Amino acid sequence: MRNFGRVNCAILGSRGLVAQRIIQRIANHNWLYPAAVIGSPSTAGMRLNDLPWSPDEQRPMLPELTVREIGEPQELAQELISEGIGIVFSALPEDPAAIVEEELASAGLVVISHSIIHRLEGHIPLIVPEVNANHLELLDHQNQYEGGKIVSCSGCMTVPLAITLSPLDTEIGIDRVIISTEQSLSGGGRDMLADSRSGTIFSGEIDGESGSVINELLRILGKMELPDVTSSEIGIEASCQRVNREYGHLARVEVLLQREVSAHEVIRTWSGFKSRAQELDLPSACLEPIHFVEKPDDAGEARWVGGTGRSPSEDLRAAMAVAVGDIQVSGRRLTYTTVADNTIRGAAGYSVLIAELM
């Protein structure tokens, strides 16, 4: 595998679901190239192709790389820069992310972070490309990092909610939203998924998730008012739980709109929804971000909408749309169910789409 003019990228994380999904997606990408993988002490020194493979799909052909250890962040940054790496995808847990990500940005690298630590910081854009690409304007005023930049990705449940709520708010107006989620085991990471397959039963509670979904949505749906974002004034309630399903996050949503609508108008609003990502025909951007499905409760099936198949390493649009069904309208009240793949649409594919947009 060779890099023919593609942007060299580093991935922070080597064994986790999100890190390997990123590697999976950029292995055959025409614009991006996985030039370095940085892992924990337990994986440092291992060949990338010898690591246990977490996604269900077959491991794609990967470059012959050896996983590196993070070590001293400043030294790592200089190594990456000397190798021509421009973008760092970080799938690190919260504690190491807090140590490493700002150091890499301060050295001049662009860091796209999946960590929760940056999502509500005023100077860091929290981006869902189809919803608030204009919030990337914050980067023009992000002078904390001496030339580098940090962009934050939201939690995986926030993404389909933002994509379905945004056109409704823009075209019709929203007063209040009540959300009830059913989130899959893979959202808890590789270890939770593996333990569940061994028979471990997990609590349905997800500590802090409801508050995170609410705060992230308010920021993403907010208005760009430099040098920060003014949060949306929509009233949002959320209750979140883990369910015994391996992949696919589902949410049942009740929306109180600002005026009476018909089901036809709601469907037309979603059907006509396009963004800058679609205008640019980005490699990971589905032509239709929102797909209508008859059985949204079958999250394992519905999560794959967007592409022509189920091979994310070959079809960058596979699982990159959001599924919607069970649509009911009465006056100002709309209810619907939305589903998305949490590891692709809600995580790895989403950060790759941010890189394409930037």
Protein Blocks (a to p, Z undefined) as FASTA:
>chain_A
ZZehiacdddedjkbmklmmmmmmmmmgckbccfbccddfklgopafklpccfbfbdcdd
ddddddddfkjmklmmmmmmmnopabdcdfbdfklmmmmmmmmmmnopacddfbfklmmg
fklccddfklmmmmmmmmmmmckngopacdddddfklmmmmmmmmmmmmmnopfbdcddd
dddfklnojklmmmmmnopacdfbdghklmmmmmmmmmmmmccddfbdcddfbdcddddd
ddddfbhcddddddddfbdcdfklmmmmmmmpccfklmnopaklcfblbacdfblmlmml
mmmgoiabdcfklmmmgopaccdehiacehjaccddddddfklmmmmmmmmmmmmmZZ
